[in-house]
Amino acid sequence: MVLRFLTMIFTCGALSLYSLDQCTEEEWKQSTCGVPNVAVQRCRLDISADVLLWAASESGSENWAQIFTSAGSSEAIDVLSVDFGWDPGVRIGLDYAMDYDQWNMEGIYTWYRTQGSSQASSGNISSSFLGAFYINNADGSKDSGVQYQQASIKWTISLNLLDWQIGRKYWVSSALALRPFLGLKGGWIDQTIDSAWKGPIGVSNFSSGSETIQNNFVSVGPSIGLESQWRLGAICAHTLSFFADFSGAILWGRWRFKDVYRNNAPQIVSVSLPSFQNGASMLRSLAGIEWSYSSFALRAGYEAQFWLDQLRFYSFNAGRLNSLLAFQGGSIDVSFSF
C-alpha cells in the first residue's frame, strides 16, 4: 500500500509538472502546447488583492536641519535625517484572459501612505529649507537663517498608482513560463513636509515658527515588463513555483510646489516655486514564492520600486533637488480565477 501511495504521488507530480497548464498529451504531440508556446487557458477572470508592508527612503530627507555645537576652537555639525518606518498598503488587480490567441489584460490599483518624523532639542539648530532662510533676512544677505533651540518635522508621502497591461504567457520549457507585457502607468505622488521651530537664538521679535512644503507629482506614460515563473514541483493539483517580475516606465510628469513659512511675529515668507513638466522614469522588481491549487493562488514576495528624480523643490543649501524616492518591502497576494 505504501509503495502504491508513493507511486501515485510521483505520477501525479510528474503529470502536473509537465502538463503545462493542463495540456493533454495529444496537444503536446501536435505542438499546440510546446516549446515555446502559449499557455493553454480558457477565457477567465482573475481577481487579486495584495497586502503590502513597505518602507520608504528618499535622498533629500537626510538633511532637513543641522545642529551646530561648539567646544573651544572646534565645532561639530550634526546633520539630521527623517526616519520612515514600515507602513501597510494595498494593491487590487483585475485580470481578464481572452480566448483569442491567449492574450490577457490586467488593471491594477496601488495605494500606500507613510509618514516619517524627527526632532531635535539641543544645540544651535539651523533649517535647510528656503522659507526659514529669509526670516529677519529679507534681502538674503546673511549666510544662513535664524538658529533655534528646538525643532521637529513630519514628512508625509502618499502614493496612488494605476496600471493597465496587455501580455501573453508562453512556455519556454516544461518548467519555465514567461509573460512579456506592454502597458500604461499613471498616478500621483504627494509629499507634504511640516516643520516646527521654537526658541530662536538672538532674536526677540518672535518665539516660534513653522514651515510647510508640498512636492506634488502627477504622471502618465508607457510601461514595459517581463514576468517569469519557474515550477519547482507539483503534487496532483498543488504547484509550487518561484516567480520574478521586472518592469519599468517612462512617464510625462508635472510637479507642483508650495513653500510657506509663518511665525508668531507675525511674519510670513511665501516662496514662489513655479510648477514644471519633465520626463520621469521608474523601475520595479518583485520576486518570491507562489503556491497554487485549482483556481486559487497565494504569493509572497519582496518588492522594490525606484522613482528617479522625484523630490524637486528648492532647498536653502542644495538648490533645486533632484532626488530618488524608493519603496521596498514585502507583499502577500491572494488571487482567485473564475
Secondary structure, 3 states (H helix, E strand, C coil): CHHHHHHHHHHHHHHHHHCCCCCCHHHHHCCCCCCCEECCCCCEEEEEEEEEEEEEEECCCCCCEEEEEEECCEEEEEEECCEECEEEEEEEEEEEECCHHHEEEEEEEEEEEEEEEEEECCCEEEECEHHHHCCCCCCCCCCCCCEEEEEEEEEEEEEEEEEEEEEECEECCCCEEEEEEEEEEEEEEEEEEEEEEEEECCCCCCCEEEEEEEEEEEEEEEEEEEEEEEEEEEECCEEEEEEEEEEEEEEEEEEEEEEEEEECCCEEEEECCCCEEEEEEEEEEEEEEEEEECCEEEEEEEEEEEEEEEECCEECCCEECCEEEEEEEEEEEEEEEC
